[in-house]
Amino acid sequence: MTYKSEAEITAAFINDGWSKNTAFTELSFDDARKIGKYFVDLMLKGTKLFRMNICGNVYDDTGKLLFFDIASTSEAKRLIETYCENEFQNPADFSDIRNIGLAYTTITEEEIRRALRAATLKMDIVPMTCGSSFKNKGVQCLLDNVCAYLPSPLDAGAVEGHAIDDPDKIETREPSSEAPMCALAFKIATDPYVGRLTFFRVYSGDVVAGSYVLNARSDKKERVSRLFQMHSNKQNPMEKIGCGDIGAGVGFKDIRTGDTLCDENHPIVLEAMEFPDPVIGIAVEPKTQKDLDKLGVGLQKLAEEDPTFRVETNEETGQTVISGMGELHLDIIIDRLKREFKVECNQGQPQVTYKEAITKPVELREVFKKQTGGRGKFADIIVRVEPVDEGFEGGLQFVDEVKGGNIPKEFIPSIQKGFTTAMKNGVLAGYPVEKLKVTVIDGSFHPVDSDQLSFELCAIQAFKKASEKAGPVLMEPIMKIEVVTPEESMGDVISDLNKRRGQVEGMETSRSGARVVKAQAPLAEMFGYVTALRTITSGRATSTMTFSHYSEVSSSIAKKVLTDCQGRVDLIK
C-alpha cells in the first residue's frame, strides 16, 4: 500500500492501528521518509500526540530491510538534523539509520547527566552544588559531580611542555600508562608523622614507590621512597600512582611547588605556576623567649608550603617580617603557628610592600678607584639609566653599546650583575626597583687593577647616583575590588570607596538582583575594609579583593610614607 500524504499515513496509523494495518509495516522509501520527518517535526514543535513507539519493518526502494525504531528524543533530534534536513538525496542515505526511535516518554536521569556533561565540556554551562565543607555537607555530592561532569584526562588530551635545554621546543605526553612518566608537584605540606608531603598530579605514565624521578628544575634525580593516596586527613599507602591520579610522595630532598617530575630518560618541563610577589607584611615576635626556635622552624615550614608567603629578617631592626597576599592570608599563618607549632606571637601593624621606579633618563660617568698598596681596584663606566621600553617583560633591560673594546667583554656581565643587585634596594627608602633600563655607552679599564668585582661595585655606585637624579617615585600596590551589595546600600559603598582613594570602574546587576560594584583602590587604604563594609551595609554585602598592579603614589602621600619609614623625602619633587 502506498500513502500519498502525511495526513493519510497519520490517519491510517490512528484509525487502523499499527498492529492491525499490516500494509503499514511495509513502507516504500518515500513513505518511510515522510513518516520519519513528520513525527520528528511534530516532536520538535512540542506536539504531544500520545505515548507511542514506531517499531516496524521498513523497506527502501531496492527492497532492503531498514530498522526504524526511534527510542529517545535526543536521537530523534539527531535524526532530523542529520538526515531530514538533508532531504535524503537517495535511499542509501536512509540506510545508515539503525535502531533509532521516537518515543514520547519521560527523559531519563542518564540522558540528563549526558547532556550536562556535554554542555560542561563545551564550557557552555558551569554546574554548581551546595554544601558546607566545615560540616561535611554536600562534599560527597560534589565529588560525584566532579567524576560525572568534568573532563577526564582522556578528554583533556595530551599535555604540552618544553624541553629542559630548549624552551621553544614543544614536548607532549599522552595521558597513558604506556607513555613516559611526567607529573607536576602542586603543593607541599608538612605532616607531623611522615614529614614533608609533596602532592603531585600524574599526567602520563605511572609513579612507582622506590623508583627514581628527575626534577626538571634542579636537573637532579630524586628517590620516591613512599607513596600515599590522600583520603581526607588519612594517608593510604600505595605501590604506585597511576596516570591521571593525584597522590602524595615522601622522600624528596629538594622540591618546590610547581616543579616537574619526569622520567630521567625522557625529560620534560611542564608549564610552571606563577606566583605574585607579596603585597603586605607584618612584624612578628614570640611572646616568650623559649618559643624563639619554634617560631623559626614553623615559619620555615610554612614558607616551604606556600610560595606566596615570605619570611625576612630586617637587618636594621632585627625584626622578623612575614609577608603575604593580604590580611586574611597573614591571619591564617599566625593561626597555624598557634595550632600546629604551638607558638604564640605578638604582631605589629600591617605594612604595605612599596616599590620604587624612575621617571626620566639620566646619563653619567662613574669611576671606581681604590688603592691600598699593591694591586688596587679600578673601573670606569659611562651609562644611561632610564625607564624600560614599552612592552618589555622582565626586571632589568640591559644594553651593551661599548665599542672598540674600551671595556673588555668579560667585564660586561659584572656591570649587569651590579645593577641587578642594586635594584633590590632603591634610593628612596630601600624598596626594590621593579623595572630599569641600563645602557652601557663607554668606559675604560686598567690592565692590572681592573677586575670583575671592580666593575660590579662601580655599577652599584652608578645606580645610586643615577637614581637620585632620575626623578625617583614611590609605587604602591593597587587591589582589584568586587563588592556585592543590595541596591539601597550602593551609594554608601561607593562613597566609602571614594574616601579610600578608590576608582569605581563599573556596576552590574547579579542574577539575584544585587548590585556588583567593581573598583580599584590602594592596598594601604583597604585595611579593615571587611569590617567597615559590614557596618555600612548591616552585614548584607560581601567583597573580594585581589592584587592588580603597582601604581605611582602622589607626592604628598609619598612624603608621608617616607617620613614614617625615615626615607629620602628630599628626593620627592
C-alpha positions in Angstrom: 0.0 0.0 0.0 1.2 3.5 -0.9 0.2 6.6 1.0 0.1 9.8 -0.9 0.4 12.3 2.0 1.5 12.6 5.7 -2.2 13.0 6.6 -3.0 9.6 5.1 -0.2 8.0 6.9 -1.3 9.5 10.2 -5.0 8.6 9.6 -4.0 5.0 8.8 -2.0 4.8 12.0 -4.6 6.4 14.2 -7.7 4.7 12.7 -6.4 1.2 12.0 -3.6 0.9 14.5 -0.1 -0.3 13.9 -0.7 -3.9 14.6 -3.9 -4.2 12.6 -2.6 -2.5 9.4 0.0 -4.9 8.1 0.5 -2.9 5.0 1.7 0.0 7.0 4.7 -2.0 8.2 6.0 -2.4 4.6 6.6 1.2 3.5 8.4 2.4 0.4 11.4 4.6 0.7 9.4 7.8 0.1 6.8 6.9 2.6 9.4 5.9 5.2 11.0 9.4 4.7 7.6 11.1 5.1 6.7 9.4 8.3 10.1 9.9 9.8 10.2 13.5 9.0 6.5 14.0 10.0 6.8 12.6 13.5 10.1 14.2 14.2 8.7 17.6 13.1 5.8 17.1 15.5 8.3 16.3 18.3 10.4 19.4 17.6 7.3 21.6 17.6 6.4 20.3 21.1 3.3 18.4 19.9 2.3 15.6 22.3 0.1 13.2 20.4 0.3 10.1 22.7 2.8 7.7 24.0 3.9 5.7 21.0 6.6 3.6 19.6 7.2 3.2 16.0 8.6 -0.3 15.6 8.1 -1.8 12.2 9.8 -3.2 9.2 10.7 -0.5 6.7 11.9 -1.2 3.2 13.7 1.0 0.8 13.1 1.2 -2.9 15.5 -1.7 -3.5 13.7 -3.9 -1.1 16.4 -3.8 1.5 15.1 -4.0 5.1 15.6 -1.0 7.3 15.1 -0.8 11.1 13.2 2.3 12.0 13.0 2.2 15.8 13.2 5.6 17.4 13.7 5.4 21.2 14.7 8.8 22.6 14.0 12.5 21.9 17.8 13.2 21.6 18.2 10.5 19.0 15.1 11.8 17.1 16.6 15.3 17.1 19.8 13.9 15.7 17.8 12.1 13.1 16.2 15.3 11.7 19.4 17.3 12.0 21.5 14.7 10.2 19.1 13.2 7.7 15.8 15.0 7.4 17.3 18.5 6.8 19.4 17.0 4.1 16.2 15.6 2.4 17.7 12.1 1.9 19.1 12.5 -1.6 18.9 8.8 -2.2 17.9 5.6 -0.5 21.4 4.9 0.6 21.3 8.0 2.8 18.4 6.4 4.7 20.1 3.1 5.1 22.5 4.5 7.7 19.8 4.7 10.3 19.9 1.8 12.7 17.8 1.2 15.8 16.7 4.8 16.0 13.4 5.6 17.8 10.8 8.3 18.6 9.0 7.7 21.8 7.2 10.4 23.8 8.5 9.1 27.2 10.0 10.9 30.2 13.6 11.9 29.9 15.8 9.5 31.9 18.4 10.5 34.5 21.2 9.2 32.4 20.1 11.4 29.5 20.2 14.5 31.8 23.6 13.6 33.0 24.9 13.0 29.5 23.5 16.4 28.3 25.0 18.2 31.4 28.4 16.6 30.8 28.4 17.5 27.1 27.5 21.2 27.9 30.1 21.4 30.7 32.9 20.1 28.5 31.9 22.7 25.9 32.1 25.4 28.6 28.5 26.3 27.9 27.4 25.8 31.5 29.0 25.7 34.9 27.3 23.2 37.3 27.0 24.4 40.9 26.5 22.3 44.1 25.5 23.5 47.5 27.3 22.3 50.7 29.5 23.1 53.6 32.9 21.6 53.9 33.1 22.6 57.6 30.1 20.4 58.4 30.9 17.9 55.7 27.6 18.5 53.9 27.4 18.0 50.2 31.1 17.0 49.9 30.3 13.5 48.5 27.8 15.0 46.1 30.5 17.4 44.9 33.0 14.6 44.3 30.4 12.6 42.5 29.6 15.5 40.2 33.3 16.1 39.5 33.5 12.5 38.3 30.2 12.8 36.3 30.6 16.1 34.5 34.2 17.3 34.5 36.6 16.2 31.8 38.7 13.1 32.4 42.4 13.0 31.5 41.4 11.4 28.2 39.0 14.3 27.4 41.8 16.8 28.1 44.1 15.1 25.7 47.9 15.3 25.6 49.7 17.7 28.0 52.2 20.1 26.5 55.6 21.1 27.9 59.0 22.0 26.6 62.5 20.5 26.6 64.8 21.3 29.5 67.5 22.7 27.3 65.3 24.5 24.8 62.1 26.4 25.9 60.9 26.8 22.3 61.0 23.0 21.6 57.5 21.7 22.4 57.2 18.2 24.0 53.9 16.3 24.5 52.8 13.4 26.7 49.7 11.3 26.0 47.5 10.5 29.1 48.5 6.9 29.0 50.3 4.5 31.4 52.4 3.4 28.5 53.8 6.9 27.9 57.0 8.2 29.7 56.2 9.4 33.2 55.7 13.1 34.0 54.0 14.8 36.9 53.6 18.2 38.4 54.1 19.0 42.1 51.4 21.5 43.0 51.5 21.5 46.9 53.9 20.8 49.7 52.5 20.1 53.2 54.2 19.3 56.5 52.9 16.2 58.3 53.9 15.7 61.9 54.3 11.9 61.4 55.6 11.4 57.8 57.4 14.7 57.3 57.2 16.7 54.1 54.4 15.5 51.8 54.6 16.5 48.2 51.3 16.5 46.4 51.5 15.8 42.6 49.3 15.1 39.7 50.4 12.4 37.2 49.9 13.5 33.5 51.4 10.4 31.9 53.0 7.1 32.9 53.0 5.8 36.5 54.9 6.9 39.6 56.2 3.8 41.4 57.3 3.7 45.0 61.0 3.2 45.4 61.8 4.5 41.9 63.9 7.5 40.8 62.5 10.5 39.1 64.1 13.6 37.5 63.4 17.1 38.9 63.3 19.2 35.8 64.1 22.4 37.7 67.2 21.3 39.5 68.1 18.6 36.9 68.7 16.2 39.8 67.4 12.7 40.5 65.1 12.2 43.4 64.0 9.0 45.0 60.4 8.4 45.8 60.6 6.4 49.0 56.8 6.2 49.8 53.6 7.0 48.0 50.2 7.8 49.5 46.7 8.3 48.2 45.2 11.1 50.3 41.7 10.4 51.7 40.5 13.3 53.8 43.1 13.5 56.6 44.3 9.9 56.2 47.1 8.6 54.0 46.6 5.3 52.3 49.9 3.7 51.3 50.2 2.9 47.6 52.6 0.9 45.5 52.1 3.3 42.5 50.1 6.3 41.5 48.6 5.8 38.0 48.2 8.1 35.1 45.6 10.9 35.7 45.6 10.4 39.5 46.6 12.7 42.3 48.9 11.3 45.0 51.5 12.4 47.6 55.1 11.3 47.9 57.7 11.3 50.7 61.4 11.3 50.3 62.1 14.3 48.1 65.1 16.3 49.2 64.9 19.4 47.0 61.5 20.1 45.6 59.3 23.2 45.4 55.8 24.0 44.4 55.5 23.9 40.6 58.4 21.5 39.9 58.1 19.0 37.1 58.9 15.3 37.9 59.6 13.2 34.9 61.3 10.1 33.5 65.1 10.7 33.6 65.4 9.2 30.0 62.6 11.4 28.7 62.9 14.8 30.3 60.2 17.5 30.0 59.3 20.8 31.7 55.5 21.3 32.3 54.1 24.8 32.5 55.1 26.2 35.9 52.8 28.1 38.2 53.5 31.8 38.5 53.2 33.3 42.0 52.8 37.0 42.6 55.0 38.9 45.0 53.7 39.6 48.5 51.9 42.9 49.0 51.6 43.2 52.7 54.0 42.5 55.7 53.8 42.5 59.5 56.5 42.1 62.1 56.1 39.0 64.4 57.9 38.0 67.6 57.3 35.1 70.1 55.7 36.0 73.4 58.3 34.0 75.3 62.0 33.6 74.6 61.7 29.8 74.6 59.4 29.9 71.6 62.0 31.7 69.5 63.4 28.5 68.0 60.0 27.0 67.4 58.9 30.2 65.6 61.8 29.9 63.2 61.1 26.3 62.4 57.4 26.9 62.0 57.8 29.9 59.7 60.4 27.9 57.6 58.0 25.0 57.1 55.1 27.3 56.2 57.2 29.2 53.7 58.1 25.9 52.0 54.4 25.1 51.7 53.2 28.5 50.4 55.2 30.2 47.6 53.3 33.5 48.2 54.4 33.6 51.8 57.9 35.1 52.6 59.9 35.4 55.8 62.7 38.0 56.1 64.7 39.5 58.9 65.1 43.3 58.9 68.9 43.9 59.3 68.4 47.3 60.9 65.8 46.5 63.5 66.4 42.8 63.9 62.6 42.1 63.5 61.2 39.0 61.8 58.9 40.3 59.0 56.4 38.0 57.3 54.8 39.0 54.0 51.8 37.6 52.2 48.9 38.4 49.8 46.6 40.1 52.3 45.4 40.5 55.9 43.4 37.2 55.9 46.5 35.3 54.5 48.7 36.5 57.4 45.9 35.9 60.0 45.8 32.3 58.8 49.6 32.0 59.1 49.5 33.3 62.6 46.6 30.9 63.5 48.5 28.0 62.0 51.6 28.9 64.0 49.5 28.7 67.1 47.6 25.5 66.2 50.3 23.4 64.5 53.5 24.6 66.1 52.2 25.8 69.5 53.8 29.3 69.1 52.1 32.4 70.5 53.1 35.5 68.6 52.8 39.3 69.0 52.3 41.0 65.7 52.9 44.6 64.6 50.9 46.9 62.4 50.5 45.7 58.8 53.0 47.3 56.4 52.4 47.7 52.7 55.2 46.5 50.4 56.0 49.5 48.3 58.3 49.6 45.2 60.4 52.3 43.6 60.7 53.5 40.0 62.4 56.2 38.0 60.7 58.6 35.6 63.4 60.2 33.4 66.6 59.2 31.7 70.0 60.1 33.2 73.4 59.8 31.7 76.5 59.8 33.9 80.1 58.7 34.3 81.1 56.7 37.3 84.7 55.9 38.3 85.5 53.4 41.0 89.2 53.7 42.2 90.7 52.2 45.3 94.4 52.0 46.1 95.7 50.4 49.3 99.2 49.4 48.3 99.9 46.7 45.8 97.2 45.8 43.4 94.2 48.2 43.6 90.7 48.4 42.2 89.7 50.4 39.1 86.6 50.6 36.9 85.3 53.4 34.7 81.8 53.3 33.1 79.5 55.7 31.2 75.9 54.6 31.5 72.4 55.8 30.6 69.8 54.9 33.2 66.1 55.3 32.1 62.6 53.7 32.4 62.2 50.5 30.4 60.8 50.4 26.9 57.1 49.9 26.5 56.2 46.2 26.2 59.4 44.9 27.9 58.8 42.0 30.1 61.2 41.4 33.0 63.2 43.4 35.5 66.5 44.8 34.1 66.7 45.8 30.4 70.4 45.8 29.8 72.0 47.1 26.6 75.7 46.9 25.7 76.9 49.7 23.3 80.6 49.7 24.1 82.7 49.9 21.0 86.4 49.2 20.3 87.0 47.0 23.4 87.2 50.0 25.8 85.6 47.7 28.4 86.6 44.0 27.8 83.7 41.7 27.1 84.4 39.6 30.3 83.5 42.7 32.5 80.2 43.4 30.9 78.3 40.7 32.8 79.7 42.1 36.0 78.2 45.5 35.3 74.9 43.8 34.6 75.2 41.9 37.9 76.0 45.1 39.8 72.8 46.8 38.5 70.7 43.7 39.2 72.0 43.6 42.8 71.5 47.4 43.3 67.8 47.2 42.1 66.9 45.3 45.3 67.4 48.5 47.3 66.1 51.8 45.9 67.4 55.2 46.9 64.1 56.5 48.5 63.7 54.0 51.3 65.4 50.8 50.3 62.3 49.4 48.5 63.1 47.3 45.3 63.1 48.9 41.9 61.0 46.6 39.7 62.0 47.7 36.2 65.0 49.6 34.8 66.8 50.1 31.5 70.6 50.4 31.6 72.7 51.2 28.5 76.5 50.9 28.9 77.8 53.6 26.4 81.5 53.6 27.1 84.2 53.4 29.7 87.8 52.3 30.4 89.8 49.8 32.4 93.2 49.3 33.9 95.1 46.2 32.7 96.3 45.4 36.2 93.8 46.9 38.7 90.6 46.2 36.8 88.6 43.0 37.6 85.0 41.8 37.7 84.4 42.9 41.3 85.6 46.4 40.5 83.1 46.8 37.7 80.3 45.3 39.8 80.9 47.8 42.6 81.2 50.6 40.1 77.7 49.7 38.7 76.2 49.7 42.2 77.5 53.2 42.8 76.3 54.4 39.4 72.8 53.1 40.1 72.6 55.0 43.4 73.8 58.3 41.9 71.7 58.0 38.7 68.5 57.1 40.6 68.8 60.2 42.7 68.8 62.4 39.5 66.3 60.3 37.5 63.1 61.5 39.3 62.5 58.6 41.7 58.9 57.9 42.6 57.2 55.5 45.1 54.9 52.7 43.7 52.1 51.2 45.8 50.1 48.0 45.2 46.6 48.6 43.8 43.9 46.0 44.5 41.0 45.0 42.3 37.8 45.0 44.4 34.4 43.5 43.7 31.6 44.3 46.2 28.2 42.6 46.0 25.7 44.8 47.8 21.9 45.4 48.0 20.6 48.3 45.9 19.8 50.5 48.9 23.4 50.4 50.2 25.2 51.0 46.9 25.6 54.8 47.4 27.2 54.3 50.8 29.6 51.6 49.4 30.7 53.9 46.5 31.1 56.8 48.9 33.3 54.7 51.2 35.5 53.5 48.3 36.0 57.1 47.1 37.2 58.0 50.6 39.8 55.3 50.3 41.2 56.7 47.0 39.3 54.1 45.1 38.2 54.3 41.5 34.9 52.8 40.5 35.2 51.0 37.2 31.7 49.8 36.7 28.5 48.4 38.1 26.5 45.3 37.2 23.3 43.6 38.4 23.7 40.0 39.5 21.1 37.3 38.9 19.8 37.7 42.4 19.1 41.4 41.8 22.0 42.6 44.0 24.4 45.2 42.6 28.0 44.3 41.8 30.4 47.3 42.2 33.9 46.8 40.5 36.6 49.2 41.6 40.4 49.6 42.2 41.9 51.0 45.4 45.3 51.2 47.0 46.0 48.4 49.5 47.2 51.0 52.1 43.7 52.3 52.4 42.0 48.9 52.5 43.0 47.7 55.9 39.9 46.7 57.9 37.6 47.1 54.9 35.6 44.0 55.5 34.6 45.2 59.0 33.8 48.7 57.6 31.7 47.2 54.8 29.8 45.1 57.3 28.9 48.2 59.3 27.9 50.2 56.3 25.6 47.6 54.8 24.4 45.9 58.1 26.2 42.8 57.2 24.4 42.3 53.8 27.3 43.0 51.5 30.3 40.8 50.6 33.6 41.7 48.9 36.6 40.1 47.2 40.0 41.7 46.8 42.8 40.6 44.5 46.1 42.2 43.6 46.0 44.1 40.3 49.2 46.2 39.7 51.6 48.8 41.1 50.9 52.4 40.6 52.7 55.7 41.3 51.9 57.4 44.6 51.2 61.1 44.7 54.0 63.3 46.1 52.1 64.3 49.2 51.3 60.7 50.2 54.9 59.6 49.2 56.4 62.2 51.5 54.2 61.0 54.4 55.2 57.3 53.8 58.9 58.2 53.5 58.8 60.3 56.7 57.3 57.4 58.6 60.0 55.0 57.4 62.8 57.6 57.6 63.4 57.6 53.9 64.8 60.3 51.5 62.0 62.8 51.5 64.2 65.3 49.8 64.2 63.4 46.5 60.4 63.7 46.1 59.6 66.6 43.9 
